Amino acid sequence: MHQIPPGLQLFSVREELNKDFKGTMQMIANMGYKTVEFFGYYDIPALEMKTILTETGLKAISSQIFLDQLLSDLYKFIEYSLIVGASYIVVPTVPKEQFTDHEQFQRLVTNLTWVGTELKRHGLQLAYHNHSQEFEKINGQFILERLTSAISPDLLKLEIDIGWMAKAGVNPVTYLPLLKDRLALLHIKTIDREGNFTEFERGVLDLKAIYNVAIMAGVNYYFVEQDTSSNPLLSAKLNLNFLRAVGIAPPC
């Protein structure tokens, strides 16, 4: 089983980045993270961001950008991604009514198809990130499946968040193999017995088993994420150490 370089979703340390972006990025790199996924650019120009990535040794894989932002200024985000070397743009969520209302759903499919086509034209890939709502059912079908059945796999991949999947009552070990043609990115996180996001060592999910099935399903990159923490940088370090201990991430 091959290993993917460990990545961090920067939403996990958003407050620290807001206070000291470059210093926080350096601390992330010093922990042993190799890749990052952006959630906002903190008003840092693309060329300056590229320099920060080069100096810290981090590689940008993807950016989470809301669909309305992409629709209003797509080519700005394409240019930014190309400059910093990212390969994916990920829509982090859309309002639930865009899935449940027929006209809004058709508009959503049209918009995602257009964005996916334009990204593909520039050598980039569009992906969609789930929360719990995508595992609610409409006419016996998961919302996520309704979305993927409407758009070509070539134009829309998935970034599966196993924490939100688990919150929805779906087992990632059994469900991820069903996404073999779609799964590109993975958010590794866990929940405690009360369903709250927590550090990996305190969680109830079998992250090693989930990682193994994700590899078999063709995932390309993963990002550690913890939505809330009293000490986000410490949590990021502890979570990476846990992944090392169970053999997901390579040793120091």
Phi and psi in degrees as GROMACS dihedral restraints (atoms count N, CA, C in turn):
[ dihedral_restraints ]
;  ai    aj    ak    al  type     phi  dphi    fc
    3     4     5     6     1   -78.2    20    10
    4     5     6     7     1   159.2    20    10
    6     7     8     9     1  -106.7    20    10
    7     8     9    10     1   139.7    20    10
    9    10    11    12     1   -95.7    20    10
   10    11    12    13     1   136.6    20    10
   12    13    14    15     1   -55.9    20    10
   13    14    15    16     1   134.4    20    10
   15    16    17    18     1   -67.5    20    10
   16    17    18    19     1   134.8    20    10
   18    19    20    21     1  -122.4    20    10
   19    20    21    22     1   160.8    20    10
   21    22    23    24     1  -126.3    20    10
   22    23    24    25     1   130.5    20    10
   24    25    26    27     1   -79.0    20    10
   25    26    27    28     1   119.4    20    10
   27    28    29    30     1   -69.5    20    10
   28    29    30    31     1   -11.0    20    10
   30    31    32    33     1   -57.9    20    10
   31    32    33    34     1   -28.4    20    10
   33    34    35    36     1   -61.3    20    10
   34    35    36    37     1   -30.3    20    10
   36    37    38    39     1  -124.4    20    10
   37    38    39    40     1    37.1    20    10
   39    40    41    42     1   -60.8    20    10
   40    41    42    43     1   -40.8    20    10
   42    43    44    45     1   -68.9    20    10
   43    44    45    46     1   -38.9    20    10
   45    46    47    48     1   -66.0    20    10
   46    47    48    49     1   -40.6    20    10
   48    49    50    51     1   -63.4    20    10
   49    50    51    52     1   -37.2    20    10
   51    52    53    54     1   -65.6    20    10
   52    53    54    55     1   -30.1    20    10
   54    55    56    57     1   -83.8    20    10
   55    56    57    58     1   -40.5    20    10
   57    58    59    60     1  -153.9    20    10
   58    59    60    61     1    88.3    20    10
   60    61    62    63     1   -63.9    20    10
   61    62    63    64     1   -55.8    20    10
   63    64    65    66     1   -65.5    20    10
   64    65    66    67     1   -40.5    20    10
   66    67    68    69     1   -63.4    20    10
   67    68    69    70     1   -38.7    20    10
   69    70    71    72     1   -68.6    20    10
   70    71    72    73     1   -40.7    20    10
   72    73    74    75     1   -60.9    20    10
   73    74    75    76     1   -39.0    20    10
   75    76    77    78     1   -66.0    20    10
   76    77    78    79     1   -39.2    20    10
   78    79    80    81     1   -64.2    20    10
   79    80    81    82     1   -38.3    20    10
   81    82    83    84     1   -61.0    20    10
   82    83    84    85     1   -46.6    20    10
   84    85    86    87     1   -63.7    20    10
   85    86    87    88     1   -39.9    20    10
   87    88    89    90     1   -64.6    20    10
   88    89    90    91     1   -29.3    20    10
   90    91    92    93     1   -65.6    20    10
   91    92    93    94     1   -29.2    20    10
   93    94    95    96     1   119.6    20    10
   94    95    96    97     1     3.7    20    10
   96    97    98    99     1   -69.6    20    10
   97    98    99   100     1   143.1    20    10
   99   100   101   102     1  -111.2    20    10
  100   101   102   103     1   -28.7    20    10
  102   103   104   105     1  -130.6    20    10
  103   104   105   106     1   161.0    20    10
  105   106   107   108     1  -139.3    20    10
  106   107   108   109     1   155.7    20    10
  108   109   110   111     1  -120.5    20    10
  109   110   111   112     1   126.6    20    10
  111   112   113   114     1   -76.8    20    10
  112   113   114   115     1   145.9    20    10
  114   115   116   117     1  -131.6    20    10
  115   116   117   118     1    82.1    20    10
  117   118   119   120     1    93.4    20    10
  118   119   120   121     1   153.8    20    10
  120   121   122   123     1  -111.3    20    10
  121   122   123   124     1     1.6    20    10
  123   124   125   126     1    55.7    20    10
  124   125   126   127     1    35.5    20    10
  126   127   128   129     1    60.0    20    10
  127   128   129   130     1    23.9    20    10
  129   130   131   132     1   -92.8    20    10
  130   131   132   133     1   122.0    20    10
  132   133   134   135     1   -58.7    20    10
  133   134   135   136     1   153.8    20    10
  135   136   137   138     1   -59.6    20    10
  136   137   138   139     1   -42.7    20    10
  138   139   140   141     1   -66.2    20    10
  139   140   141   142     1   -37.0    20    10
  141   142   143   144     1   -67.7    20    10
  142   143   144   145     1   -39.0    20    10
  144   145   146   147     1   -63.3    20    10
  145   146   147   148     1   -40.2    20    10
  147   148   149   150     1   -60.8    20    10
  148   149   150   151     1   -39.8    20    10
  150   151   152   153     1   -64.3    20    10
  151   152   153   154     1   -42.4    20    10
  153   154   155   156     1   -60.8    20    10
  154   155   156   157     1   -44.1    20    10
  156   157   158   159     1   -62.3    20    10
  157   158   159   160     1   -43.3    20    10
  159   160   161   162     1   -63.2    20    10
  160   161   162   163     1   -44.3    20    10
  162   163   164   165     1   -70.2    20    10
  163   164   165   166     1   -31.3    20    10
  165   166   167   168     1   -89.8    20    10
  166   167   168   169     1   -14.8    20    10
  168   169   170   171     1    80.1    20    10
  169   170   171   172     1    12.1    20    10
  171   172   173   174     1   -87.8    20    10
  172   173   174   175     1   148.4    20    10
  174   175   176   177     1  -113.3    20    10
  175   176   177   178     1   127.9    20    10
  177   178   179   180     1   -82.3    20    10
  178   179   180   181     1   125.0    20    10
  180   181   182   183     1  -101.1    20    10
  181   182   183   184     1   -41.3    20    10
  183   184   185   186     1  -156.6    20    10
  184   185   186   187     1   165.3    20    10
  186   187   188   189     1  -133.5    20    10
  187   188   189   190     1   134.6    20    10
  189   190   191   192     1   -89.2    20    10
  190   191   192   193     1   122.0    20    10
  192   193   194   195     1  -137.5    20    10
  193   194   195   196     1   130.8    20    10
  195   196   197   198     1   -66.3    20    10
  196   197   198   199     1   149.1    20    10
  198   199   200   201     1   -61.4    20    10
  199   200   201   202     1   -39.1    20    10
  201   202   203   204     1   -64.3    20    10
  202   203   204   205     1   -32.3    20    10
  204   205   206   207     1   -67.4    20    10
  205   206   207   208     1   -41.8    20    10
  207   208   209   210     1   -64.2    20    10
  208   209   210   211     1   -40.4    20    10
  210   211   212   213     1   -67.9    20    10
  211   212   213   214     1   -30.6    20    10
  213   214   215   216     1   -88.6    20    10
  214   215   216   217     1   -23.7    20    10
  216   217   218   219     1  -151.7    20    10
  217   218   219   220     1    49.2    20    10
  219   220   221   222     1   -58.5    20    10
  220   221   222   223     1   -44.6    20    10
  222   223   224   225     1   -72.2    20    10
  223   224   225   226     1   -24.3    20    10
  225   226   227   228     1   -65.0    20    10
  226   227   228   229     1   -42.3    20    10
  228   229   230   231     1   -72.1    20    10
  229   230   231   232     1   -33.8    20    10
  231   232   233   234     1   -62.3    20    10
  232   233   234   235     1   -47.5    20    10
  234   235   236   237     1   -60.9    20    10
  235   236   237   238     1   -43.0    20    10
  237   238   239   240     1   -60.7    20    10
  238   239   240   241     1   -46.2    20    10
  240   241   242   243     1   -61.0    20    10
  241   242   243   244     1   -42.7    20    10
  243   244   245   246     1   -65.6    20    10
  244   245   246   247     1   -37.9    20    10
  246   247   248   249     1   -67.5    20    10
  247   248   249   250     1   -43.8    20    10
  249   250   251   252     1   -84.2    20    10
  250   251   252   253     1    -7.1    20    10
  252   253   254   255     1    89.1    20    10
  253   254   255   256     1    14.9    20    10
  255   256   257   258     1   -77.5    20    10
  256   257   258   259     1   152.5    20    10
  258   259   260   261     1  -108.5    20    10
  259   260   261   262     1   -21.8    20    10
  261   262   263   264     1  -123.7    20    10
  262   263   264   265     1   145.9    20    10
  264   265   266   267     1  -119.4    20    10
  265   266   267   268     1   128.2    20    10
  267   268   269   270     1  -117.0    20    10
  268   269   270   271     1   128.0    20    10
  270   271   272   273     1   -82.3    20    10
  271   272   273   274     1   117.0    20    10
  273   274   275   276     1   -75.9    20    10
  274   275   276   277     1   -24.8    20    10
  276   277   278   279     1  -178.0    20    10
  277   278   279   280     1   162.2    20    10
  279   280   281   282     1  -136.1    20    10
  280   281   282   283     1   157.1    20    10
  282   283   284   285     1   -58.1    20    10
  283   284   285   286     1   142.7    20    10
  285   286   287   288     1   -57.6    20    10
  286   287   288   289     1   -34.7    20    10
  288   289   290   291     1   -63.9    20    10
  289   290   291   292     1   -19.8    20    10
  291   292   293   294     1   -71.4    20    10
  292   293   294   295     1   -16.1    20    10
  294   295   296   297     1   -93.9    20    10
  295   296   297   298     1   -35.2    20    10
  297   298   299   300     1   -90.6    20    10
  298   299   300   301     1   -27.7    20    10
  300   301   302   303     1   -89.4    20    10
  301   302   303   304     1   128.6    20    10
  303   304   305   306     1   -59.6    20    10
  304   305   306   307     1   -49.3    20    10
  306   307   308   309     1   -65.4    20    10
  307   308   309   310     1   -41.2    20    10
  309   310   311   312     1   -66.6    20    10
  310   311   312   313     1   -34.8    20    10
  312   313   314   315     1   -66.3    20    10
  313   314   315   316     1   -42.2    20    10
  315   316   317   318     1   -62.4    20    10
  316   317   318   319     1   -38.0    20    10
  318   319   320   321     1   -67.1    20    10
  319   320   321   322     1   -39.6    20    10
  321   322   323   324     1   -60.7    20    10
  322   323   324   325     1   -45.8    20    10
  324   325   326   327     1   -61.5    20    10
  325   326   327   328     1   -43.5    20    10
  327   328   329   330     1   -61.5    20    10
  328   329   330   331     1   -44.6    20    10
  330   331   332   333     1   -67.5    20    10
  331   332   333   334     1   -44.2    20    10
  333   334   335   336     1   -65.5    20    10
  334   335   336   337     1   -37.5    20    10
  336   337   338   339     1   -63.8    20    10
  337   338   339   340     1   -42.4    20    10
  339   340   341   342     1   -64.7    20    10
  340   341   342   343     1   -48.3    20    10
  342   343   344   345     1   -61.1    20    10
  343   344   345   346     1   -45.3    20    10
  345   346   347   348     1   -60.5    20    10
  346   347   348   349     1   -38.5    20    10
  348   349   350   351     1   -66.6    20    10
  349   350   351   352     1   -43.9    20    10
  351   352   353   354     1   -67.3    20    10
  352   353   354   355     1   -40.0    20    10
  354   355   356   357     1   -62.4    20    10
  355   356   357   358     1   -44.8    20    10
  357   358   359   360     1   -59.5    20    10
  358   359   360   361     1   -36.9    20    10
  360   361   362   363     1   -64.6    20    10
  361   362   363   364     1   -25.7    20    10
  363   364   365   366     1  -104.1    20    10
  364   365   366   367     1    14.1    20    10
  366   367   368   369     1    80.7    20    10
  367   368   369   370     1    17.1    20    10
  369   370   371   372     1  -112.7    20    10
  370   371   372   373     1   167.5    20    10
  372   373   374   375     1  -127.7    20    10
  373   374   375   376     1   132.8    20    10
  375   376   377   378     1   -87.2    20    10
  376   377   378   379     1   142.2    20    10
  378   379   380   381     1  -139.0    20    10
  379   380   381   382     1   162.2    20    10
  381   382   383   384     1  -123.7    20    10
  382   383   384   385     1   135.9    20    10
  384   385   386   387     1  -106.6    20    10
  385   386   387   388     1   131.1    20    10
  387   388   389   390     1   -89.8    20    10
  388   389   390   391     1   155.5    20    10
  390   391   392   393     1  -118.6    20    10
  391   392   393   394     1  -154.0    20    10
  393   394   395   396     1   -74.8    20    10
  394   395   396   397     1   -32.4    20    10
  396   397   398   399     1   -60.7    20    10
  397   398   399   400     1   -27.4    20    10
  399   400   401   402     1   -71.5    20    10
  400   401   402   403     1    -9.3    20    10
  402   403   404   405     1  -108.5    20    10
  403   404   405   406     1    17.9    20    10
  405   406   407   408     1   -85.6    20    10
  406   407   408   409     1   158.6    20    10
  408   409   410   411     1  -110.2    20    10
  409   410   411   412     1   143.7    20    10
  411   412   413   414     1  -123.4    20    10
  412   413   414   415     1   119.1    20    10
  414   415   416   417     1    52.3    20    10
  415   416   417   418     1    43.1    20    10
  417   418   419   420     1    78.2    20    10
  418   419   420   421     1     6.7    20    10
  420   421   422   423     1  -121.9    20    10
  421   422   423   424     1   134.2    20    10
  423   424   425   426     1   -56.9    20    10
  424   425   426   427     1   141.5    20    10
  426   427   428   429     1   -55.4    20    10
  427   428   429   430     1   -40.2    20    10
  429   430   431   432     1   -59.1    20    10
  430   431   432   433     1   -40.1    20    10
  432   433   434   435     1   -70.8    20    10
  433   434   435   436     1   -34.3    20    10
  435   436   437   438     1   -62.0    20    10
  436   437   438   439     1   -40.0    20    10
  438   439   440   441     1   -67.3    20    10
  439   440   441   442     1   -49.3    20    10
  441   442   443   444     1   -69.2    20    10
  442   443   444   445     1   -27.2    20    10
  444   445   446   447     1   -73.7    20    10
  445   446   447   448     1   -14.1    20    10
  447   448   449   450     1   -97.9    20    10
  448   449   450   451     1   -11.1    20    10
  450   451   452   453     1  -132.4    20    10
  451   452   453   454     1   138.8    20    10
  453   454   455   456     1   -59.1    20    10
  454   455   456   457     1   139.2    20    10
  456   457   458   459     1   -58.7    20    10
  457   458   459   460     1   -24.9    20    10
  459   460   461   462     1   -68.5    20    10
  460   461   462   463     1   -26.8    20    10
  462   463   464   465     1  -102.3    20    10
  463   464   465   466     1   -19.5    20    10
  465   466   467   468     1  -142.1    20    10
  466   467   468   469     1   112.4    20    10
  468   469   470   471     1   -97.5    20    10
  469   470   471   472     1   178.5    20    10
  471   472   473   474     1  -119.3    20    10
  472   473   474   475     1   141.1    20    10
  474   475   476   477     1  -110.2    20    10
  475   476   477   478     1   104.1    20    10
  477   478   479   480     1   -89.3    20    10
  478   479   480   481     1   127.1    20    10
  480   481   482   483     1   -98.9    20    10
  481   482   483   484     1   107.2    20    10
  483   484   485   486     1   -71.8    20    10
  484   485   486   487     1   -23.2    20    10
  486   487   488   489     1   -67.8    20    10
  487   488   489   490     1   -48.2    20    10
  489   490   491   492     1   -67.5    20    10
  490   491   492   493     1   -34.5    20    10
  492   493   494   495     1   -60.8    20    10
  493   494   495   496     1   -45.7    20    10
  495   496   497   498     1   -65.2    20    10
  496   497   498   499     1   -38.5    20    10
  498   499   500   501     1   -59.4    20    10
  499   500   501   502     1   -31.0    20    10
  501   502   503   504     1   -81.4    20    10
  502   503   504   505     1    -2.5    20    10
  504   505   506   507     1    86.6    20    10
  505   506   507   508     1    16.8    20    10
  507   508   509   510     1  -105.6    20    10
  508   509   510   511     1   132.9    20    10
  510   511   512   513     1   -83.9    20    10
  511   512   513   514     1   115.1    20    10
  513   514   515   516     1   -59.8    20    10
  514   515   516   517     1   -32.1    20    10
  516   517   518   519     1   -63.3    20    10
  517   518   519   520     1   -36.8    20    10
  519   520   521   522     1   -90.5    20    10
  520   521   522   523     1   -23.8    20    10
  522   523   524   525     1   -91.6    20    10
  523   524   525   526     1   -36.1    20    10
  525   526   527   528     1   -57.0    20    10
  526   527   528   529     1   -37.7    20    10
  528   529   530   531     1   -60.2    20    10
  529   530   531   532     1   -21.6    20    10
  531   532   533   534     1   -74.6    20    10
  532   533   534   535     1   -10.8    20    10
  534   535   536   537     1  -105.8    20    10
  535   536   537   538     1    25.9    20    10
  537   538   539   540     1   -56.1    20    10
  538   539   540   541     1   -36.1    20    10
  540   541   542   543     1   -84.8    20    10
  541   542   543   544     1    -6.5    20    10
  543   544   545   546     1  -116.3    20    10
  544   545   546   547     1   -31.1    20    10
  546   547   548   549     1   -71.6    20    10
  547   548   549   550     1   118.3    20    10
  549   550   551   552     1  -118.4    20    10
  550   551   552   553     1   -40.3    20    10
  552   553   554   555     1  -129.8    20    10
  553   554   555   556     1   155.4    20    10
  555   556   557   558     1  -138.1    20    10
  556   557   558   559     1   134.4    20    10
  558   559   560   561     1   -98.3    20    10
  559   560   561   562     1   115.3    20    10
  561   562   563   564     1   -92.2    20    10
  562   563   564   565     1   118.7    20    10
  564   565   566   567     1  -154.1    20    10
  565   566   567   568     1   176.1    20    10
  567   568   569   570     1  -146.4    20    10
  568   569   570   571     1   169.9    20    10
  570   571   572   573     1  -128.1    20    10
  571   572   573   574     1   156.5    20    10
  573   574   575   576     1   -89.6    20    10
  574   575   576   577     1  -172.8    20    10
  576   577   578   579     1   -66.7    20    10
  577   578   579   580     1   -20.0    20    10
  579   580   581   582     1   -91.7    20    10
  580   581   582   583     1     0.1    20    10
  582   583   584   585     1    87.1    20    10
  583   584   585   586     1    14.0    20    10
  585   586   587   588     1   -94.5    20    10
  586   587   588   589     1   144.0    20    10
  588   589   590   591     1   -65.3    20    10
  589   590   591   592     1   140.1    20    10
  591   592   593   594     1  -153.3    20    10
  592   593   594   595     1   174.8    20    10
  594   595   596   597     1   -63.5    20    10
  595   596   597   598     1   151.6    20    10
  597   598   599   600     1   -59.1    20    10
  598   599   600   601     1   -39.3    20    10
  600   601   602   603     1   -67.6    20    10
  601   602   603   604     1   -16.3    20    10
  603   604   605   606     1  -101.1    20    10
  604   605   606   607     1    -1.5    20    10
  606   607   608   609     1   -88.6    20    10
  607   608   609   610     1   170.7    20    10
  609   610   611   612     1  -103.6    20    10
  610   611   612   613     1    -6.9    20    10
  612   613   614   615     1   -85.8    20    10
  613   614   615   616     1   143.4    20    10
  615   616   617   618     1   -85.5    20    10
  616   617   618   619     1    87.9    20    10
  618   619   620   621     1   -65.9    20    10
  619   620   621   622     1   -34.1    20    10
  621   622   623   624     1   -65.1    20    10
  622   623   624   625     1   -43.9    20    10
  624   625   626   627     1   -65.1    20    10
  625   626   627   628     1   -39.9    20    10
  627   628   629   630     1   -64.8    20    10
  628   629   630   631     1   -44.3    20    10
  630   631   632   633     1   -59.5    20    10
  631   632   633   634     1   -43.4    20    10
  633   634   635   636     1   -62.8    20    10
  634   635   636   637     1   -42.2    20    10
  636   637   638   639     1   -72.3    20    10
  637   638   639   640     1   -31.6    20    10
  639   640   641   642     1   -64.4    20    10
  640   641   642   643     1   -40.8    20    10
  642   643   644   645     1   -60.0    20    10
  643   644   645   646     1   -45.9    20    10
  645   646   647   648     1   -65.9    20    10
  646   647   648   649     1   -27.1    20    10
  648   649   650   651     1   -83.7    20    10
  649   650   651   652     1    -4.4    20    10
  651   652   653   654     1    98.7    20    10
  652   653   654   655     1    17.4    20    10
  654   655   656   657     1   -61.5    20    10
  655   656   657   658     1   143.9    20    10
  657   658   659   660     1   -99.7    20    10
  658   659   660   661     1   -37.2    20    10
  660   661   662   663     1  -145.1    20    10
  661   662   663   664     1   155.9    20    10
  663   664   665   666     1  -133.3    20    10
  664   665   666   667     1   156.0    20    10
  666   667   668   669     1  -132.6    20    10
  667   668   669   670     1   126.0    20    10
  669   670   671   672     1   -66.5    20    10
  670   671   672   673     1   135.8    20    10
  672   673   674   675     1  -146.0    20    10
  673   674   675   676     1   135.8    20    10
  675   676   677   678     1  -133.9    20    10
  676   677   678   679     1   111.8    20    10
  678   679   680   681     1   -61.9    20    10
  679   680   681   682     1   -39.4    20    10
  681   682   683   684     1  -134.8    20    10
  682   683   684   685     1   142.8    20    10
  684   685   686   687     1  -163.7    20    10
  685   686   687   688     1   147.2    20    10
  687   688   689   690     1   -74.9    20    10
  688   689   690   691     1   -19.4    20    10
  690   691   692   693     1  -144.7    20    10
  691   692   693   694     1    83.3    20    10
  693   694   695   696     1   -58.7    20    10
  694   695   696   697     1   -39.5    20    10
  696   697   698   699     1   -67.9    20    10
  697   698   699   700     1   -39.6    20    10
  699   700   701   702     1   -64.1    20    10
  700   701   702   703     1   -42.0    20    10
  702   703   704   705     1   -61.8    20    10
  703   704   705   706     1   -41.4    20    10
  705   706   707   708     1   -61.5    20    10
  706   707   708   709     1   -39.6    20    10
  708   709   710   711     1   -68.8    20    10
  709   710   711   712     1   -45.6    20    10
  711   712   713   714     1   -62.1    20    10
  712   713   714   715     1   -40.2    20    10
  714   715   716   717     1   -66.2    20    10
  715   716   717   718     1   -40.0    20    10
  717   718   719   720     1   -67.1    20    10
  718   719   720   721     1   -40.5    20    10
  720   721   722   723     1   -60.9    20    10
  721   722   723   724     1   -37.1    20    10
  723   724   725   726     1   -64.1    20    10
  724   725   726   727     1   -44.1    20    10
  726   727   728   729     1   -62.3    20    10
  727   728   729   730     1   -35.1    20    10
  729   730   731   732     1   -66.3    20    10
  730   731   732   733     1   -41.9    20    10
  732   733   734   735     1   -64.9    20    10
  733   734   735   736     1   -32.3    20    10
  735   736   737   738     1   -96.2    20    10
  736   737   738   739     1     3.0    20    10
  738   739   740   741     1    88.1    20    10
  739   740   741   742     1    11.4    20    10
  741   742   743   744     1   -80.4    20    10
  742   743   744   745     1   -48.7    20    10
  744   745   746   747     1   -98.8    20    10
  745   746   747   748     1   147.5    20    10
  747   748   749   750     1   -68.1    20    10
  748   749   750   751     1   156.4    20    10
  750   751   752   753     1   -66.3    20    10
  751   752   753   754     1   165.5    20    10
